[in-house]
Amino acid sequence: MNNKEHKGDAFKEIYLAGGCFWGTEHYFKQVAGVINTEVGYANGIIEHPTYEQVCTDTTQFAETVHICYDPNKTPLSFLLTLYFKAIDPVSVNQQGHDKGTQYRTGIYYTDPADLPTIEKAWTEEQERHPQPLAVEKLPLKNFYTAEEYHQDYLDKNPSGYCHLPMALFEYAKKAKP
């Protein structure tokens, strides 16, 4: 599932875990060239988890955003640059006030050809920090779509909780590769 057709155009996908998926999804929805986003649970050990199960810290799932994008408008390298602006890459199992393994950070790929781009972005980010990055970079093992009420949460609940600063959403709207 790495290249898809969308209205005649090829697009790619990447799965990014950046803490609470409500804000992470809303952030990437602002980026030109992002075709679709979907929140869910990635790389866990049970089938069809619920939010309540994921919150027990026993399923090994990370709250993750599945991002479909047009690589001709928004290359993966640019999405990863934006990703690193939205997370604390050295924080283990925590982003903002959210704590638990489900809030860990991670880049999960479906296309092995994306790995060199991921490695380059990861290495460049590591050079900015004295401590090791806590960002996983792994092939996607599994992904289960989260419950409907989590999809587009901040569109449905504009004053809902978000660990990301509002200024970041404006930044994403204006960002260019």
Protein Blocks (a to p, Z undefined) as FASTA:
>chain_A
ZZcceehiacddddddebjfklmmmmmmmpghiabdcdddehiabehiafklmmnopnop
acdddddddfklmcfklmmmmmmmmpcfkbghiahjbgcjklpccdddfblklmmmmmmm
mmmmmmmpmbdcfbdcdddfbdcdddfklgoklmmmmmbccfbdfklmmmmmmpcZZ
